[in-house]
Amino acid sequence: MKYLLILGLALVVFWLWQGRRRATLADKARSQGTRPTSARGQVQTTEIIACDLCEVHLPRAEALTGGRGVYCSDAHRRQAEG
Ligand SMILES: [Zn+2]
């Protein structure tokens, strides 16, 4: 009987610990999910664009801008624009 009580207590402690851990992880995810703001107070977003040749999606920061569009690589820019 004594062991059952100890086991029950251990389960309760474990359950509470798991609940707290989940809440902490959720808090962490929430705080990471908030977007950082720049000095001007604008929300920084990672804009995803599609390559004009192969239509692969990539962040705008990694795309190459050509005369007629944006491309995923220099090879595609050259291929599309000659
Ligand atoms: Zn491409």
PDB file of the backbone (N, CA, C, O) and the ligand in Angstrom, with CONECT records:
HET     ZN  A 101       1
ATOM      1  N   MET A   1       0.830  -1.216   0.000  1.00  0.00           N
ATOM      2  CA  MET A   1       0.000   0.000   0.000  1.00  0.00           C
ATOM      3  C   MET A   1       0.862   1.262   0.000  1.00  0.00           C
ATOM      4  O   MET A   1       0.568   2.240  -0.688  1.00  0.00           O
ATOM      5  N   LYS A   2       1.926   1.212   0.786  1.00  0.00           N
ATOM      6  CA  LYS A   2       2.843   2.345   0.881  1.00  0.00           C
ATOM      7  C   LYS A   2       3.487   2.633  -0.471  1.00  0.00           C
ATOM      8  O   LYS A   2       3.680   3.786  -0.855  1.00  0.00           O
ATOM      9  N   TYR A   3       3.813   1.557  -1.179  1.00  0.00           N
ATOM     10  CA  TYR A   3       4.452   1.698  -2.493  1.00  0.00           C
ATOM     11  C   TYR A   3       3.500   2.312  -3.518  1.00  0.00           C
ATOM     12  O   TYR A   3       3.903   3.075  -4.396  1.00  0.00           O
ATOM     13  N   LEU A   4       2.216   1.949  -3.373  1.00  0.00           N
ATOM     14  CA  LEU A   4       1.202   2.509  -4.277  1.00  0.00           C
ATOM     15  C   LEU A   4       1.112   4.020  -4.100  1.00  0.00           C
ATOM     16  O   LEU A   4       0.999   4.762  -5.076  1.00  0.00           O
ATOM     17  N   LEU A   5       1.162   4.472  -2.847  1.00  0.00           N
ATOM     18  CA  LEU A   5       1.104   5.912  -2.558  1.00  0.00           C
ATOM     19  C   LEU A   5       2.315   6.624  -3.160  1.00  0.00           C
ATOM     20  O   LEU A   5       2.198   7.688  -3.768  1.00  0.00           O
ATOM     21  N   ILE A   6       3.470   6.011  -2.973  1.00  0.00           N
ATOM     22  CA  ILE A   6       4.705   6.604  -3.501  1.00  0.00           C
ATOM     23  C   ILE A   6       4.649   6.657  -5.028  1.00  0.00           C
ATOM     24  O   ILE A   6       5.037   7.647  -5.647  1.00  0.00           O
ATOM     25  N   LEU A   7       4.157   5.567  -5.617  1.00  0.00           N
ATOM     26  CA  LEU A   7       4.041   5.506  -7.074  1.00  0.00           C
ATOM     27  C   LEU A   7       3.062   6.580  -7.567  1.00  0.00           C
ATOM     28  O   LEU A   7       3.313   7.264  -8.558  1.00  0.00           O
ATOM     29  N   GLY A   8       1.934   6.708  -6.843  1.00  0.00           N
ATOM     30  CA  GLY A   8       0.938   7.721  -7.208  1.00  0.00           C
ATOM     31  C   GLY A   8       1.513   9.126  -7.125  1.00  0.00           C
ATOM     32  O   GLY A   8       1.284   9.960  -8.001  1.00  0.00           O
ATOM     33  N   LEU A   9       2.257   9.372  -6.067  1.00  0.00           N
ATOM     34  CA  LEU A   9       2.885  10.683  -5.866  1.00  0.00           C
ATOM     35  C   LEU A   9       3.896  10.964  -6.975  1.00  0.00           C
ATOM     36  O   LEU A   9       3.972  12.072  -7.504  1.00  0.00           O
ATOM     37  N   ALA A  10       4.665   9.939  -7.310  1.00  0.00           N
ATOM     38  CA  ALA A  10       5.660  10.080  -8.375  1.00  0.00           C
ATOM     39  C   ALA A  10       4.980  10.410  -9.700  1.00  0.00           C
ATOM     40  O   ALA A  10       5.469  11.237 -10.470  1.00  0.00           O
ATOM     41  N   LEU A  11       3.849   9.755  -9.956  1.00  0.00           N
ATOM     42  CA  LEU A  11       3.106  10.011 -11.191  1.00  0.00           C
ATOM     43  C   LEU A  11       2.581  11.445 -11.227  1.00  0.00           C
ATOM     44  O   LEU A  11       2.640  12.110 -12.261  1.00  0.00           O
ATOM     45  N   VAL A  12       2.060  11.919 -10.073  1.00  0.00           N
ATOM     46  CA  VAL A  12       1.542  13.286  -9.995  1.00  0.00           C
ATOM     47  C   VAL A  12       2.664  14.293 -10.241  1.00  0.00           C
ATOM     48  O   VAL A  12       2.509  15.252 -10.997  1.00  0.00           O
ATOM     49  N   VAL A  13       3.802  14.049  -9.577  1.00  0.00           N
ATOM     50  CA  VAL A  13       4.957  14.944  -9.752  1.00  0.00           C
ATOM     51  C   VAL A  13       5.395  14.952 -11.212  1.00  0.00           C
ATOM     52  O   VAL A  13       5.676  16.010 -11.775  1.00  0.00           O
ATOM     53  N   PHE A  14       5.454  13.767 -11.825  1.00  0.00           N
ATOM     54  CA  PHE A  14       5.875  13.644 -13.222  1.00  0.00           C
ATOM     55  C   PHE A  14       4.887  14.390 -14.130  1.00  0.00           C
ATOM     56  O   PHE A  14       5.279  15.093 -15.062  1.00  0.00           O
ATOM     57  N   TRP A  15       3.606  14.213 -13.829  1.00  0.00           N
ATOM     58  CA  TRP A  15       2.552  14.842 -14.640  1.00  0.00           C
ATOM     59  C   TRP A  15       2.655  16.363 -14.552  1.00  0.00           C
ATOM     60  O   TRP A  15       2.543  17.061 -15.560  1.00  0.00           O
ATOM     61  N   LEU A  16       2.871  16.872 -13.328  1.00  0.00           N
ATOM     62  CA  LEU A  16       3.005  18.320 -13.137  1.00  0.00           C
ATOM     63  C   LEU A  16       4.240  18.841 -13.862  1.00  0.00           C
ATOM     64  O   LEU A  16       4.205  19.897 -14.493  1.00  0.00           O
ATOM     65  N   TRP A  17       5.334  18.084 -13.764  1.00  0.00           N
ATOM     66  CA  TRP A  17       6.596  18.470 -14.411  1.00  0.00           C
ATOM     67  C   TRP A  17       6.423  18.535 -15.931  1.00  0.00           C
ATOM     68  O   TRP A  17       6.902  19.459 -16.588  1.00  0.00           O
ATOM     69  N   GLN A  18       5.727  17.533 -16.470  1.00  0.00           N
ATOM     70  CA  GLN A  18       5.474  17.495 -17.914  1.00  0.00           C
ATOM     71  C   GLN A  18       4.632  18.701 -18.348  1.00  0.00           C
ATOM     72  O   GLN A  18       4.893  19.323 -19.377  1.00  0.00           O
ATOM     73  N   GLY A  19       3.616  19.012 -17.535  1.00  0.00           N
ATOM     74  CA  GLY A  19       2.741  20.146 -17.832  1.00  0.00           C
ATOM     75  C   GLY A  19       3.516  21.453 -17.840  1.00  0.00           C
ATOM     76  O   GLY A  19       3.337  22.288 -18.727  1.00  0.00           O
ATOM     77  N   ARG A  20       4.378  21.624 -16.845  1.00  0.00           N
ATOM     78  CA  ARG A  20       5.205  22.845 -16.753  1.00  0.00           C
ATOM     79  C   ARG A  20       6.159  22.938 -17.928  1.00  0.00           C
ATOM     80  O   ARG A  20       6.368  24.004 -18.507  1.00  0.00           O
ATOM     81  N   ARG A  21       6.738  21.775 -18.268  1.00  0.00           N
ATOM     82  CA  ARG A  21       7.707  21.723 -19.357  1.00  0.00           C
ATOM     83  C   ARG A  21       7.021  22.114 -20.672  1.00  0.00           C
ATOM     84  O   ARG A  21       7.569  22.871 -21.473  1.00  0.00           O
ATOM     85  N   ARG A  22       5.814  21.582 -20.873  1.00  0.00           N
ATOM     86  CA  ARG A  22       5.076  21.883 -22.092  1.00  0.00           C
ATOM     87  C   ARG A  22       4.745  23.379 -22.156  1.00  0.00           C
ATOM     88  O   ARG A  22       4.833  24.001 -23.214  1.00  0.00           O
ATOM     89  N   ALA A  23       4.360  23.948 -20.998  1.00  0.00           N
ATOM     90  CA  ALA A  23       4.025  25.370 -20.949  1.00  0.00           C
ATOM     91  C   ALA A  23       5.253  26.214 -21.258  1.00  0.00           C
ATOM     92  O   ALA A  23       5.168  27.219 -21.964  1.00  0.00           O
ATOM     93  N   THR A  24       6.399  25.793 -20.722  1.00  0.00           N
ATOM     94  CA  THR A  24       7.647  26.527 -20.972  1.00  0.00           C
ATOM     95  C   THR A  24       8.015  26.477 -22.445  1.00  0.00           C
ATOM     96  O   THR A  24       8.424  27.481 -23.028  1.00  0.00           O
ATOM     97  N   LEU A  25       7.868  25.296 -23.045  1.00  0.00           N
ATOM     98  CA  LEU A  25       8.177  25.143 -24.462  1.00  0.00           C
ATOM     99  C   LEU A  25       7.239  25.993 -25.309  1.00  0.00           C
ATOM    100  O   LEU A  25       7.657  26.605 -26.292  1.00  0.00           O
ATOM    101  N   ALA A  26       5.964  26.024 -24.919  1.00  0.00           N
ATOM    102  CA  ALA A  26       4.980  26.823 -25.654  1.00  0.00           C
ATOM    103  C   ALA A  26       5.331  28.304 -25.545  1.00  0.00           C
ATOM    104  O   ALA A  26       5.228  29.045 -26.523  1.00  0.00           O
ATOM    105  N   ASP A  27       5.747  28.734 -24.352  1.00  0.00           N
ATOM    106  CA  ASP A  27       6.154  30.133 -24.139  1.00  0.00           C
ATOM    107  C   ASP A  27       7.346  30.472 -25.016  1.00  0.00           C
ATOM    108  O   ASP A  27       7.400  31.537 -25.630  1.00  0.00           O
ATOM    109  N   LYS A  28       8.301  29.550 -25.064  1.00  0.00           N
ATOM    110  CA  LYS A  28       9.504  29.750 -25.857  1.00  0.00           C
ATOM    111  C   LYS A  28       9.133  29.901 -27.335  1.00  0.00           C
ATOM    112  O   LYS A  28       9.618  30.803 -28.017  1.00  0.00           O
ATOM    113  N   ALA A  29       8.275  29.015 -27.813  1.00  0.00           N
ATOM    114  CA  ALA A  29       7.846  29.044 -29.211  1.00  0.00           C
ATOM    115  C   ALA A  29       7.124  30.352 -29.514  1.00  0.00           C
ATOM    116  O   ALA A  29       7.296  30.945 -30.579  1.00  0.00           O
ATOM    117  N   ARG A  30       6.302  30.793 -28.538  1.00  0.00           N
ATOM    118  CA  ARG A  30       5.570  32.032 -28.735  1.00  0.00           C
ATOM    119  C   ARG A  30       6.509  33.226 -28.827  1.00  0.00           C
ATOM    120  O   ARG A  30       6.339  34.095 -29.682  1.00  0.00           O
ATOM    121  N   SER A  31       7.509  33.263 -27.935  1.00  0.00           N
ATOM    122  CA  SER A  31       8.425  34.406 -27.933  1.00  0.00           C
ATOM    123  C   SER A  31       9.310  34.397 -29.170  1.00  0.00           C
ATOM    124  O   SER A  31       9.691  35.452 -29.676  1.00  0.00           O
ATOM    125  N   GLN A  32       9.640  33.187 -29.664  1.00  0.00           N
ATOM    126  CA  GLN A  32      10.437  33.104 -30.888  1.00  0.00           C
ATOM    127  C   GLN A  32       9.584  33.416 -32.102  1.00  0.00           C
ATOM    128  O   GLN A  32      10.081  33.882 -33.127  1.00  0.00           O
ATOM    129  N   GLY A  33       8.288  33.153 -31.970  1.00  0.00           N
ATOM    130  CA  GLY A  33       7.381  33.392 -33.083  1.00  0.00           C
ATOM    131  C   GLY A  33       7.128  34.863 -33.338  1.00  0.00           C
ATOM    132  O   GLY A  33       6.768  35.249 -34.449  1.00  0.00           O
ATOM    133  N   THR A  34       7.316  35.696 -32.307  1.00  0.00           N
ATOM    134  CA  THR A  34       7.123  37.128 -32.516  1.00  0.00           C
ATOM    135  C   THR A  34       8.249  37.652 -33.385  1.00  0.00           C
ATOM    136  O   THR A  34       9.423  37.360 -33.155  1.00  0.00           O
ATOM    137  N   ARG A  35       7.882  38.408 -34.360  1.00  0.00           N
ATOM    138  CA  ARG A  35       8.863  38.877 -35.324  1.00  0.00           C
ATOM    139  C   ARG A  35       9.674  40.033 -34.766  1.00  0.00           C
ATOM    140  O   ARG A  35       9.129  40.933 -34.127  1.00  0.00           O
ATOM    141  N   PRO A  36      10.975  40.005 -35.009  1.00  0.00           N
ATOM    142  CA  PRO A  36      11.809  41.114 -34.537  1.00  0.00           C
ATOM    143  C   PRO A  36      11.494  42.386 -35.330  1.00  0.00           C
ATOM    144  O   PRO A  36      11.219  42.343 -36.529  1.00  0.00           O
ATOM    145  N   THR A  37      11.541  43.481 -34.646  1.00  0.00           N
ATOM    146  CA  THR A  37      11.278  44.740 -35.331  1.00  0.00           C
ATOM    147  C   THR A  37      12.582  45.492 -35.500  1.00  0.00           C
ATOM    148  O   THR A  37      13.465  45.419 -34.645  1.00  0.00           O
ATOM    149  N   SER A  38      12.702  46.200 -36.579  1.00  0.00           N
ATOM    150  CA  SER A  38      13.910  46.971 -36.840  1.00  0.00           C
ATOM    151  C   SER A  38      13.867  48.269 -36.051  1.00  0.00           C
ATOM    152  O   SER A  38      12.905  48.543 -35.334  1.00  0.00           O
ATOM    153  N   ALA A  39      14.911  49.056 -36.192  1.00  0.00           N
ATOM    154  CA  ALA A  39      15.008  50.311 -35.459  1.00  0.00           C
ATOM    155  C   ALA A  39      13.862  51.257 -35.820  1.00  0.00           C
ATOM    156  O   ALA A  39      13.426  52.063 -34.998  1.00  0.00           O
ATOM    157  N   ARG A  40      13.384  51.148 -37.055  1.00  0.00           N
ATOM    158  CA  ARG A  40      12.300  52.017 -37.495  1.00  0.00           C
ATOM    159  C   ARG A  40      10.928  51.494 -37.080  1.00  0.00           C
ATOM    160  O   ARG A  40       9.903  52.107 -37.381  1.00  0.00           O
ATOM    161  N   GLY A  41      10.919  50.355 -36.386  1.00  0.00           N
ATOM    162  CA  GLY A  41       9.658  49.813 -35.913  1.00  0.00           C
ATOM    163  C   GLY A  41       8.910  49.005 -36.955  1.00  0.00           C
ATOM    164  O   GLY A  41       7.763  48.617 -36.733  1.00  0.00           O
ATOM    165  N   GLN A  42       9.546  48.745 -38.089  1.00  0.00           N
ATOM    166  CA  GLN A  42       8.892  47.953 -39.120  1.00  0.00           C
ATOM    167  C   GLN A  42       9.095  46.473 -38.836  1.00  0.00           C
ATOM    168  O   GLN A  42      10.140  46.066 -38.328  1.00  0.00           O
ATOM    169  N   VAL A  43       8.115  45.694 -39.159  1.00  0.00           N
ATOM    170  CA  VAL A  43       8.212  44.263 -38.966  1.00  0.00           C
ATOM    171  C   VAL A  43       9.045  43.676 -40.091  1.00  0.00           C
ATOM    172  O   VAL A  43       8.767  43.894 -41.270  1.00  0.00           O
ATOM    173  N   GLN A  44      10.077  42.922 -39.704  1.00  0.00           N
ATOM    174  CA  GLN A  44      10.928  42.292 -40.712  1.00  0.00           C
ATOM    175  C   GLN A  44      10.296  40.974 -41.135  1.00  0.00           C
ATOM    176  O   GLN A  44       9.992  40.117 -40.305  1.00  0.00           O
ATOM    177  N   THR A  45      10.110  40.834 -42.412  1.00  0.00           N
ATOM    178  CA  THR A  45       9.524  39.601 -42.909  1.00  0.00           C
ATOM    179  C   THR A  45      10.457  38.965 -43.918  1.00  0.00           C
ATOM    180  O   THR A  45      11.205  39.653 -44.612  1.00  0.00           O
ATOM    181  N   THR A  46      10.406  37.661 -43.991  1.00  0.00           N
ATOM    182  CA  THR A  46      11.168  36.955 -45.000  1.00  0.00           C
ATOM    183  C   THR A  46      10.214  36.718 -46.153  1.00  0.00           C
ATOM    184  O   THR A  46       9.369  35.824 -46.108  1.00  0.00           O
ATOM    185  N   GLU A  47      10.359  37.526 -47.180  1.00  0.00           N
ATOM    186  CA  GLU A  47       9.477  37.412 -48.329  1.00  0.00           C
ATOM    187  C   GLU A  47       9.944  36.263 -49.212  1.00  0.00           C
ATOM    188  O   GLU A  47      11.117  36.182 -49.576  1.00  0.00           O
ATOM    189  N   ILE A  48       9.036  35.400 -49.542  1.00  0.00           N
ATOM    190  CA  ILE A  48       9.361  34.262 -50.406  1.00  0.00           C
ATOM    191  C   ILE A  48       8.901  34.599 -51.826  1.00  0.00           C
ATOM    192  O   ILE A  48       7.755  34.984 -52.060  1.00  0.00           O
ATOM    193  N   ILE A  49       9.822  34.441 -52.743  1.00  0.00           N
ATOM    194  CA  ILE A  49       9.497  34.701 -54.142  1.00  0.00           C
ATOM    195  C   ILE A  49       9.782  33.430 -54.963  1.00  0.00           C
ATOM    196  O   ILE A  49      10.439  32.506 -54.484  1.00  0.00           O
ATOM    197  N   ALA A  50       9.285  33.401 -56.183  1.00  0.00           N
ATOM    198  CA  ALA A  50       9.502  32.251 -57.054  1.00  0.00           C
ATOM    199  C   ALA A  50      10.435  32.642 -58.186  1.00  0.00           C
ATOM    200  O   ALA A  50      10.320  33.732 -58.746  1.00  0.00           O
ATOM    201  N   CYS A  51      11.340  31.767 -58.515  1.00  0.00           N
ATOM    202  CA  CYS A  51      12.245  31.984 -59.646  1.00  0.00           C
ATOM    203  C   CYS A  51      11.400  32.083 -60.917  1.00  0.00           C
ATOM    204  O   CYS A  51      10.491  31.280 -61.127  1.00  0.00           O
ATOM    205  N   ASP A  52      11.699  33.056 -61.750  1.00  0.00           N
ATOM    206  CA  ASP A  52      10.916  33.253 -62.963  1.00  0.00           C
ATOM    207  C   ASP A  52      11.147  32.161 -64.007  1.00  0.00           C
ATOM    208  O   ASP A  52      10.365  32.024 -64.947  1.00  0.00           O
ATOM    209  N   LEU A  53      12.205  31.395 -63.844  1.00  0.00           N
ATOM    210  CA  LEU A  53      12.473  30.335 -64.815  1.00  0.00           C
ATOM    211  C   LEU A  53      11.947  28.981 -64.336  1.00  0.00           C
ATOM    212  O   LEU A  53      11.151  28.342 -65.024  1.00  0.00           O
ATOM    213  N   CYS A  54      12.389  28.552 -63.170  1.00  0.00           N
ATOM    214  CA  CYS A  54      12.002  27.213 -62.707  1.00  0.00           C
ATOM    215  C   CYS A  54      10.928  27.247 -61.619  1.00  0.00           C
ATOM    216  O   CYS A  54      10.423  26.207 -61.196  1.00  0.00           O
ATOM    217  N   GLU A  55      10.597  28.436 -61.183  1.00  0.00           N
ATOM    218  CA  GLU A  55       9.540  28.644 -60.182  1.00  0.00           C
ATOM    219  C   GLU A  55       9.830  28.008 -58.835  1.00  0.00           C
ATOM    220  O   GLU A  55       8.908  27.712 -58.075  1.00  0.00           O
ATOM    221  N   VAL A  56      11.087  27.798 -58.539  1.00  0.00           N
ATOM    222  CA  VAL A  56      11.459  27.315 -57.218  1.00  0.00           C
ATOM    223  C   VAL A  56      11.289  28.487 -56.249  1.00  0.00           C
ATOM    224  O   VAL A  56      11.579  29.632 -56.596  1.00  0.00           O
ATOM    225  N   HIS A  57      10.820  28.197 -55.036  1.00  0.00           N
ATOM    226  CA  HIS A  57      10.585  29.265 -54.069  1.00  0.00           C
ATOM    227  C   HIS A  57      11.800  29.457 -53.179  1.00  0.00           C
ATOM    228  O   HIS A  57      12.411  28.491 -52.721  1.00  0.00           O
ATOM    229  N   LEU A  58      12.138  30.701 -52.942  1.00  0.00           N
ATOM    230  CA  LEU A  58      13.291  31.021 -52.101  1.00  0.00           C
ATOM    231  C   LEU A  58      13.109  32.403 -51.474  1.00  0.00           C
ATOM    232  O   LEU A  58      12.329  33.213 -51.975  1.00  0.00           O
ATOM    233  N   PRO A  59      13.825  32.675 -50.385  1.00  0.00           N
ATOM    234  CA  PRO A  59      13.723  34.007 -49.771  1.00  0.00           C
ATOM    235  C   PRO A  59      14.239  35.079 -50.728  1.00  0.00           C
ATOM    236  O   PRO A  59      15.194  34.853 -51.472  1.00  0.00           O
ATOM    237  N   ARG A  60      13.606  36.232 -50.700  1.00  0.00           N
ATOM    238  CA  ARG A  60      14.001  37.311 -51.609  1.00  0.00           C
ATOM    239  C   ARG A  60      15.475  37.688 -51.432  1.00  0.00           C
ATOM    240  O   ARG A  60      16.154  38.046 -52.394  1.00  0.00           O
ATOM    241  N   ALA A  61      15.955  37.604 -50.196  1.00  0.00           N
ATOM    242  CA  ALA A  61      17.346  37.961 -49.917  1.00  0.00           C
ATOM    243  C   ALA A  61      18.332  37.064 -50.663  1.00  0.00           C
ATOM    244  O   ALA A  61      19.456  37.478 -50.949  1.00  0.00           O
ATOM    245  N   GLU A  62      17.915  35.836 -50.978  1.00  0.00           N
ATOM    246  CA  GLU A  62      18.805  34.898 -51.664  1.00  0.00           C
ATOM    247  C   GLU A  62      18.588  34.893 -53.170  1.00  0.00           C
ATOM    248  O   GLU A  62      19.327  34.233 -53.900  1.00  0.00           O
ATOM    249  N   ALA A  63      17.599  35.609 -53.632  1.00  0.00           N
ATOM    250  CA  ALA A  63      17.293  35.609 -55.061  1.00  0.00           C
ATOM    251  C   ALA A  63      18.187  36.597 -55.803  1.00  0.00           C
ATOM    252  O   ALA A  63      18.693  37.561 -55.228  1.00  0.00           O
ATOM    253  N   LEU A  64      18.368  36.331 -57.095  1.00  0.00           N
ATOM    254  CA  LEU A  64      19.137  37.227 -57.951  1.00  0.00           C
ATOM    255  C   LEU A  64      18.150  37.996 -58.820  1.00  0.00           C
ATOM    256  O   LEU A  64      17.296  37.410 -59.485  1.00  0.00           O
ATOM    257  N   THR A  65      18.284  39.310 -58.799  1.00  0.00           N
ATOM    258  CA  THR A  65      17.392  40.130 -59.588  1.00  0.00           C
ATOM    259  C   THR A  65      18.025  40.414 -60.943  1.00  0.00           C
ATOM    260  O   THR A  65      19.146  40.914 -61.027  1.00  0.00           O
ATOM    261  N   GLY A  66      17.301  40.091 -61.986  1.00  0.00           N
ATOM    262  CA  GLY A  66      17.770  40.346 -63.339  1.00  0.00           C
ATOM    263  C   GLY A  66      16.962  41.470 -63.959  1.00  0.00           C
ATOM    264  O   GLY A  66      16.151  42.114 -63.293  1.00  0.00           O
ATOM    265  N   GLY A  67      17.196  41.694 -65.247  1.00  0.00           N
ATOM    266  CA  GLY A  67      16.496  42.760 -65.948  1.00  0.00           C
ATOM    267  C   GLY A  67      15.026  42.465 -66.151  1.00  0.00           C
ATOM    268  O   GLY A  67      14.214  43.384 -66.250  1.00  0.00           O
ATOM    269  N   ARG A  68      14.676  41.195 -66.214  1.00  0.00           N
ATOM    270  CA  ARG A  68      13.284  40.821 -66.500  1.00  0.00           C
ATOM    271  C   ARG A  68      12.615  40.050 -65.379  1.00  0.00           C
ATOM    272  O   ARG A  68      11.486  39.582 -65.533  1.00  0.00           O
ATOM    273  N   GLY A  69      13.283  39.915 -64.277  1.00  0.00           N
ATOM    274  CA  GLY A  69      12.651  39.184 -63.181  1.00  0.00           C
ATOM    275  C   GLY A  69      13.651  38.769 -62.128  1.00  0.00           C
ATOM    276  O   GLY A  69      14.797  39.218 -62.123  1.00  0.00           O
ATOM    277  N   VAL A  70      13.204  37.911 -61.241  1.00  0.00           N
ATOM    278  CA  VAL A  70      14.077  37.400 -60.181  1.00  0.00           C
ATOM    279  C   VAL A  70      14.304  35.911 -60.404  1.00  0.00           C
ATOM    280  O   VAL A  70      13.423  35.188 -60.868  1.00  0.00           O
ATOM    281  N   TYR A  71      15.506  35.479 -60.063  1.00  0.00           N
ATOM    282  CA  TYR A  71      15.888  34.097 -60.347  1.00  0.00           C
ATOM    283  C   TYR A  71      16.561  33.455 -59.145  1.00  0.00           C
ATOM    284  O   TYR A  71      17.081  34.141 -58.265  1.00  0.00           O
ATOM    285  N   CYS A  72      16.541  32.120 -59.124  1.00  0.00           N
ATOM    286  CA  CYS A  72      17.106  31.384 -57.999  1.00  0.00           C
ATOM    287  C   CYS A  72      18.625  31.315 -58.095  1.00  0.00           C
ATOM    288  O   CYS A  72      19.306  31.186 -57.077  1.00  0.00           O
ATOM    289  N   SER A  73      19.154  31.399 -59.294  1.00  0.00           N
ATOM    290  CA  SER A  73      20.604  31.286 -59.468  1.00  0.00           C
ATOM    291  C   SER A  73      21.055  32.109 -60.668  1.00  0.00           C
ATOM    292  O   SER A  73      20.248  32.527 -61.498  1.00  0.00           O
ATOM    293  N   ASP A  74      22.337  32.325 -60.736  1.00  0.00           N
ATOM    294  CA  ASP A  74      22.915  33.078 -61.848  1.00  0.00           C
ATOM    295  C   ASP A  74      22.703  32.325 -63.160  1.00  0.00           C
ATOM    296  O   ASP A  74      22.483  32.937 -64.205  1.00  0.00           O
ATOM    297  N   ALA A  75      22.771  30.990 -63.099  1.00  0.00           N
ATOM    298  CA  ALA A  75      22.574  30.164 -64.289  1.00  0.00           C
ATOM    299  C   ALA A  75      21.181  30.399 -64.875  1.00  0.00           C
ATOM    300  O   ALA A  75      21.023  30.519 -66.090  1.00  0.00           O
ATOM    301  N   HIS A  76      20.187  30.463 -64.011  1.00  0.00           N
ATOM    302  CA  HIS A  76      18.817  30.670 -64.492  1.00  0.00           C
ATOM    303  C   HIS A  76      18.614  32.091 -64.990  1.00  0.00           C
ATOM    304  O   HIS A  76      17.851  32.325 -65.927  1.00  0.00           O
ATOM    305  N   ARG A  77      19.294  33.030 -64.365  1.00  0.00           N
ATOM    306  CA  ARG A  77      19.196  34.422 -64.833  1.00  0.00           C
ATOM    307  C   ARG A  77      19.753  34.525 -66.260  1.00  0.00           C
ATOM    308  O   ARG A  77      19.156  35.144 -67.141  1.00  0.00           O
ATOM    309  N   ARG A  78      20.920  33.896 -66.454  1.00  0.00           N
ATOM    310  CA  ARG A  78      21.561  33.923 -67.780  1.00  0.00           C
ATOM    311  C   ARG A  78      20.705  33.181 -68.813  1.00  0.00           C
ATOM    312  O   ARG A  78      20.545  33.626 -69.950  1.00  0.00           O
ATOM    313  N   GLN A  79      20.167  32.048 -68.385  1.00  0.00           N
ATOM    314  CA  GLN A  79      19.342  31.221 -69.278  1.00  0.00           C
ATOM    315  C   GLN A  79      18.084  31.994 -69.712  1.00  0.00           C
ATOM    316  O   GLN A  79      17.662  31.911 -70.866  1.00  0.00           O
ATOM    317  N   ALA A  80      17.506  32.729 -68.793  1.00  0.00           N
ATOM    318  CA  ALA A  80      16.267  33.441 -69.092  1.00  0.00           C
ATOM    319  C   ALA A  80      16.515  34.728 -69.871  1.00  0.00           C
ATOM    320  O   ALA A  80      15.696  35.136 -70.695  1.00  0.00           O
ATOM    321  N   GLU A  81      17.645  35.357 -69.601  1.00  0.00           N
ATOM    322  CA  GLU A  81      17.865  36.671 -70.206  1.00  0.00           C
ATOM    323  C   GLU A  81      18.934  36.659 -71.307  1.00  0.00           C
ATOM    324  O   GLU A  81      19.130  37.652 -72.008  1.00  0.00           O
ATOM    325  N   GLY A  82      19.607  35.537 -71.443  1.00  0.00           N
ATOM    326  CA  GLY A  82      20.577  35.412 -72.511  1.00  0.00           C
ATOM    327  C   GLY A  82      21.903  36.061 -72.243  1.00  0.00           C
ATOM    328  O   GLY A  82      22.796  36.011 -73.089  1.00  0.00           O
TER     329      GLY A  82
HETATM  330 ZN    ZN A 101      15.422  28.879 -61.062  1.00  0.00          ZN2+
END
